[in-house]
């Protein structure tokens, strides 16, 4: 039997006060929202152990995934980390000051375009931090059985795809998706 949580209590209150409203979506959205906040706090605490914030960790991990010696433009970093170029610039300033990245002129572009690369110190830091990050994520999902993790991954991907399709439909004047019900 599943225990009652705060979301169940809130839904019961709404059923009492507004029985005309279907609160079924809240059973998923509110729990996911609460869980996302808890996960973010746990992940950020892990980054702090290495003197990094969430944004700095993201930049270093993005550069590390590119491979040794690969440079990435600040504009590409902004696209890959889904933040503004201004936010990337601030993060790069901090990372460069710490000696973890360097900005250099692009080797094949005479227009003075910059690329960002990990320093050896930055590479060693992100290798250590990412290893700890994966251990932390493993700890965070340890309460779920392997098959439940796979099912959750599949469901979250399906949901994200549906939301993406709905967003694309709204931009073109169409509506996608079906209403959620308590069935």
C-alpha positions in Angstrom: 0.0 0.0 0.0 1.2 3.5 -0.9 1.5 6.1 1.9 -0.4 9.3 1.8 1.7 12.4 1.2 1.2 16.2 1.1 0.0 16.1 -2.5 -2.8 13.6 -1.5 -3.8 16.0 1.3 -3.9 19.0 -1.0 -6.0 17.1 -3.6 -8.4 16.0 -0.9 -8.8 19.6 0.2 -9.5 20.7 -3.3 -12.0 17.9 -3.8 -13.8 19.1 -0.7 -13.7 22.8 -1.7 -14.0 22.4 -5.5 -15.4 19.0 -6.4 -16.0 20.3 -9.9 -12.2 20.4 -10.6 -10.2 17.3 -11.7 -7.0 17.4 -9.7 -5.6 14.2 -11.3 -2.8 16.1 -13.1 -1.6 17.4 -9.7 -0.8 13.9 -8.6 2.0 13.8 -11.2 3.0 17.4 -11.7 3.1 18.5 -8.0 5.2 15.4 -7.1 7.5 15.8 -10.0 7.9 19.5 -9.2 8.7 18.7 -5.5 11.1 15.9 -6.6 12.9 18.2 -9.0 13.6 20.7 -6.3 15.0 18.0 -4.0 17.1 16.5 -6.8 18.5 20.0 -7.7 19.5 20.6 -4.1 21.3 17.2 -3.9 23.1 17.8 -7.2 24.2 21.3 -6.4 25.5 20.1 -3.0 27.7 17.7 -5.0 29.0 20.4 -7.3 29.9 22.6 -4.3 32.3 19.9 -3.1 34.4 20.8 -6.1 34.0 24.6 -5.8 31.5 24.7 -8.6 28.0 26.0 -9.1 25.5 24.3 -11.3 26.4 26.6 -14.3 30.1 26.1 -14.0 29.7 22.4 -13.7 27.5 22.4 -16.9 30.1 24.4 -18.9 33.0 22.1 -17.8 31.0 19.0 -18.5 30.0 20.3 -21.9 33.6 21.1 -22.8 34.7 17.7 -21.5 32.2 15.8 -23.7 33.6 17.5 -26.8 36.9 15.7 -26.3 40.5 16.5 -25.6 41.7 19.6 -27.5 38.3 20.4 -29.0 37.4 24.1 -28.6 33.8 25.3 -28.5 32.7 28.8 -29.3 30.9 30.7 -26.5 27.8 30.9 -28.8 27.8 27.1 -29.2 28.2 26.7 -25.4 25.2 28.9 -24.9 23.1 26.7 -27.2 24.4 23.5 -25.7 23.8 24.6 -22.1 20.5 26.4 -22.9 21.4 29.7 -21.3 22.1 33.2 -22.7 25.4 34.2 -24.1 25.6 36.7 -21.3 25.3 33.9 -18.7 27.9 31.9 -20.5 30.3 34.9 -20.5 29.9 35.3 -16.7 30.5 31.6 -16.1 33.5 31.6 -18.4 35.0 34.6 -16.6 34.8 32.7 -13.3 36.1 29.5 -14.8 39.0 31.3 -16.6 39.9 33.2 -13.5 40.1 29.8 -11.6 42.4 28.4 -14.3 39.9 25.7 -15.5 39.3 27.1 -19.0 41.0 29.3 -21.5 39.6 31.4 -24.4 41.8 31.5 -27.5 41.3 32.7 -31.0 39.9 30.1 -33.4 42.7 28.5 -35.3 40.9 28.5 -38.7 38.9 31.7 -38.4 40.6 35.0 -39.1 37.7 37.0 -37.9 38.9 36.8 -34.3 36.3 34.3 -33.2 37.1 32.8 -29.8 37.0 29.2 -28.7 36.9 27.9 -25.2 39.0 24.9 -24.1 39.6 23.1 -20.9 42.9 23.5 -19.3 44.6 20.4 -17.9 43.6 21.5 -14.4 40.0 22.0 -15.6 40.0 18.6 -17.3 41.2 16.9 -14.1 38.6 18.8 -12.1 35.6 17.9 -14.3 36.8 14.2 -14.5 36.8 14.0 -10.7 33.6 16.0 -10.3 31.7 14.1 -13.0 32.7 10.7 -11.5 31.3 12.0 -8.1 28.2 13.3 -9.9 27.4 9.9 -11.5 27.9 8.3 -8.1 25.5 10.9 -6.6 22.9 10.3 -9.3 23.2 6.5 -8.8 22.5 7.1 -5.1 19.5 9.3 -5.9 17.8 6.6 -8.0 18.9 3.7 -5.7 15.4 3.5 -4.2 14.0 2.5 -7.6 14.3 -1.0 -9.1 16.1 -1.2 -12.4 12.8 -2.0 -14.3 11.1 1.0 -12.6 13.9 3.3 -13.6 13.6 2.1 -17.2 9.8 2.6 -17.1 10.2 6.0 -15.6 12.8 7.0 -18.2 10.4 5.8 -21.0 7.5 7.7 -19.4 9.4 10.9 -19.0 10.7 10.8 -22.5 7.2 10.2 -23.8 5.9 13.1 -21.8 8.7 15.4 -22.9 8.1 14.5 -26.5 4.3 15.2 -26.1 5.1 18.6 -24.5 7.5 19.4 -27.3 5.0 18.4 -30.0 2.3 20.5 -28.2 4.6 23.5 -28.2 5.4 23.1 -31.9 1.7 22.9 -32.6 0.9 26.0 -30.6 3.6 27.9 -32.6 1.9 26.9 -35.8 -1.6 27.5 -34.5 -2.5 23.8 -33.8 -3.2 22.2 -30.5 -1.7 18.8 -29.7 -2.3 16.4 -26.8 -5.3 15.2 -24.9 -6.7 16.3 -21.6 -5.5 14.3 -18.6 -8.2 12.4 -16.7 -8.2 10.3 -13.5 -8.7 7.0 -15.3 
